[in-house]
Amino acid sequence: MHSALDTLADTWRRARRVVVLTGAGLSTASGIPDFRSPGGRWERYQPVPLPDFLADEEARVRYWRYKGETWQLIRTAEPNAAHQALTDLAHAGHVELLVTQNVDGLHERSGFPPERLVNIHGSDSEVECMACHGRAERAAAQELWEGGTAVPRCACGGPWKPATISFGQALVEADLARSLRTAATADLFVAAGTSLVVGPVNQMFAIAARAGARTAILTASETPYDADADVKLGEPVEQVLPALRDRVVGR
């Protein structure tokens, strides 16, 4: 690990535009499980596509049962050493843009600069009305759900939905465009805690590589891009990223 780590740290230190993509593996050390993993909640709760949520009350009930339960984990979670390392690197000028597939808000809570952060799959800390498209803090809707309301509703009567991207729901076009555009200008692209199987954001790796960026994958799982990466480190990201931070900016 150490020689590859030192090589990556040297590349990171010299890079002018570092783009980072993070996934569920970054938050497991904070107590938020990877819901896709064996035994994860997706084995117990069938995902509810957006068209089903819009069309069927029972689908909305099932969706809120799943989201209500996962929120209990998310709202009490704290950023771990991996989040803090990325925040430290950003404040030292060593991260141009961080795109996260996570909806837990832990990058924000670690103090990551919001202007350099894209929550590509939305945020669990807000809800959106599916009728009027107004937004509100999650807490009010969650309180209704915990009080026995199966599907919390907006004042207009429309159903609230946590402001995350569901199956069948398009990403925010501006967020995706910014992510792909910035990947094309990177001289170092780092994927941390992600299996790089969820599109279209996984295209960032290939876009960066084609544009000449050095590439690194920091995750224990196999990814479709392992053979193409300049560096692959499989140790826990909550160990690897602080070690990189220490080498890049010093501690």
N, C-alpha and C positions, 0 to 999 in steps of 0.2 A: 504493500500500500504506500509506503513512505516515498519511494522514488517517483511513483505516479502522482502522488499528492504534491510533492515538491515541484514536479514538472508543471502540473496544473496551476499551482500557486504562482509560479514564475510567469506563466502565460497570462493569468488573471491580473497580476500586478502591472504587466506591460500593456494590456489591452486598453483601448480607448473607449470601446462601446461593448459592454457586457450585457447580454440579454439572458434572463433567467426564466424558466418555466417550472412551476412547482405543482405537485399533485398530492394525493391523499397520504402518501408515505411520509410527507413532511409533518403531518399532524398526529400520527399514531403515538408518538412519544408524549403528546399532550392528552392522551386518553380518548382520542376520537378514532374509532376503528376505521379501517378501509372497508367501506360497505360492500365492495365487490369481492372481497376475499372470502374463502370458504368459511361458513358459519356467520358471515356478515348479515346485516339486516335485510339485504336484498334477497336472501334465501327465504326469509319469512314474509316479506312484503313485496308483492309484485309491483314494479314501478308503474305509475299512472301517467300515461302520455297526456299532453295538454289537451288534445281533442276530447279525450274521455273526461277529463276534469271539467271542461266547459259544458259537456253534454249530459252528464249523469251525476245525480246527487250522491248515489252510493259510491261512485268513484271519488268524489270530493271527500266523503267521509273517510274512505280508506287512505287517501292522500294525507289528510290532516292527522290521522292516527299515526302514520309513519313519521310525518314531520314533527308532530308534537312530541313524540318520544325522542327523536334525535336532538331536538332543541335542548332537552334537559342536559345532554352531554355538552353541546356546543357552548351554551351560555356560562357553564362553570369551568370550561377549559382555559388553560393559561398558555401563552406562547412558550415554546421550549427553546433549547439552545440553538437549534437550526434556524428558527425564525429570527432570533436575536442576532445570529451571525450575519444573516443576509441584511438585516437592518443596519448593523454596524458597517458592513461593506458599502451599502448605499450612501450612508452619511459621510463616508470617506471618499465618495466619488467613484466607486468601483462597480456600480450597477446603473446602467442606462434605463432599463425597464424590467420590471418583474411582472410576469403574467401568471396568475394562479388559477388553477382549476378548482380550488377549494372555496367553499362558501362560508367558512367558519369565522372569518374576520380576524384570525390570529396574526396575520401580517400587520394589520392596522393596529392591533392591540400591542404589538411589539414596538410600535413607533416608526414603521416603515413610511417613507415619504409618500403621501397619497398621490402626488402628481406623477410619480414614477411607478404606480401600481395599477394593474388592470385585473379586476375580478371578472374573468371571462365567463364564468358560469353564474354570475350574480351573487347576491348576499342573502344569507339567512336572517340577518338582523332587521330586515324590512319586509313588509307585505305590500302587495299590489292588488288593487281591486280589478277583477276581470271584466267589470262592466264600465266603470268610468275611468279606470287606469290611474286613479289617485294612489298615492303611496303614504304609508304610515310606519311608525316604529313597530317592530314585531311584538313588543311587550303587551300592547293592548289586545291584539288578536289572540296572543297566546293565553292571556288571562281569561278570555272568553272560552277558549278551548278547554283549559284546565278547570273552568267552572261548569263544564258539561255541555257547552255548545259544540255540536259535532262539526259544524262548518261555520266559523266566524264570518260575519258579513259587514260590509261597509255601510255607512249611513244611507247610501243610495240604494241599498238592497243587494248589490252584487257581492259575490263571494270573494273574500280575501284569499290570496295565495302567496306564500312566501316568495320573495322576489329572486328566485333561483330559476335556472333554465331547466325545464322538464323535457323529457323525450317528446319530439314533435314540435318543439318550440325553437324558433330561430335565435341565434346569438345576436347581441346588439351589434349591428353592422359596423358602427364606428370603432367599437372595441376590437373586433376581429381585424378590421383593416389596419388599425394602429399596430396590433400585435404582429401581423404578418409583414407589414412594411418595415417595422423596426428590426425584425429578425433578419431581413435582407440587408441591413446595414451593419450588423454585428460583426465584430472581429473575434468574439468568443461567445458561444451559445452553451448554456448550462441547463440541463434538465435534471431536476432534483425531486426525488420522491414520486415520480410519475412513470407509469408503464408505457407511455407514449402510444396508446392504442385508441384514445378517444379523439376523433376528428371534429371539426377541421383544425383545431389548434395544434394537433401533433404535427401538422405540416411545417410548423416553425423550424423543426430540426432540419428537414430537407432543404428548406428555403435558405437557412443560414449556411448550411454546408455547401450548397451550390454557389453561394455568393463568396465563398472562400473563407468562412469563419472556421476557427478551431472549435471543436465540439467536445463536450463532456457529459456523461450520463452518470448520475449519482443515485443509484437505487439497487436494492438487493434482487429485485425481480428481473427476469429477462425482458428485453424490449425488442421491437422489430428493427431497431437501429443500432444494436450493440456492435455489430461487425463494422459499422461505418464510423463509430465514434473514435475520436483521437484518444480519449481516456474513458475508461469505465471503472468506477469504484463501487463495490457492493456492500461496503460497511455501512452501518446506520448513519443516516444523514445528520442526526443530532451529534454525532462524533466527527464526521467528515467536514461539515461546514464550519464549525468553530476552529478546527485545525487549519482549514484554508484561510479563514479570517485572520488567525494569528500570524500566518506566514505572509499574507498580503499587506495587512495594515499594521501588524504588531500589536501586542497587548501587554 
